[in-house]
Amino acid sequence: IAASQEELVALLNILEQRSAEYGLGINYNKTKVMIVDREHDNYREIKSIGRCEVVQSFVYLGSLIDNSGSCEN
């Protein structure tokens, strides 16, 4: 969770560095970012942040979660 794109990129870089210390890597082909922002709707033009694709929704444990905050089974 980050308040800005720059903060998210910095956090992803830290995650990548710490993971590498334990011999782990980040699969950026499977890593997605979802922007949830009730005040601004201009995020739809953003296609990627860092090396991560920006998505409008994703499935987590069988439930569809979208950027409006709704969750459907």
N, C-alpha and C positions, 0 to 999 in steps of 0.2 A: 504494500500500500504506500503510495507516494502522492505528494501534493502537486507535483509538476513533472513534466517529461524529463527534465534534467535530473531531478532527484531519483526518478525511476531508473534512468540509465546508470547513475552512480551506484544505486543499490544492486542492480544487475551485475555491474563490474565487481563489486565486493563479493557477491554470491559466487561469481565465476572464480575469483582469486581464492576464496576460502575452500571451494570445492576442489580446486586443483591441488591444494595442500594435502588433501586426502586421496588424491589420485582419481577424482571424479570429474566429469565434464558436464556441460549443459548442452542438451540437444535443442538447438535453436529452431530446428525444423518442427519440433513439437511444442515449443514454448510460445504461448500466445499472451497478449495483453488486452484487457477490456477496460475501456474508460467509462466510468460512471460519474456523470457531472450533471446535476439538475439545473445549474445556472446557465450553462452554455451548451449549445447544440452544434457548434462548429467542429467538434472532434471527428465528425464523419469523414472529413477530408484527410485525416491522418491515416496513412496506410501502414506505417511501421514506427516503432520506437526502438532505437538501438538496432539490434538484429532480430527483434521480435515482431511478428505480425500483429496488427491491431484487429480485433474481432468485435462484432456486435453482440454475440452470444456464444455460449459453449455448453456442452453437456458434462455434468459432474455427478458421478455416482448415479447415473440414470435420470437425472433431472436437468431440464433445460433452464439455464440462468441467462437472463439478458441484461443489457445495460440500463434498462429502466428499473431494475431491481426485482422484477417478477421472477418467479420460479414455478415451473410446471413439471409434473411427473410424466 
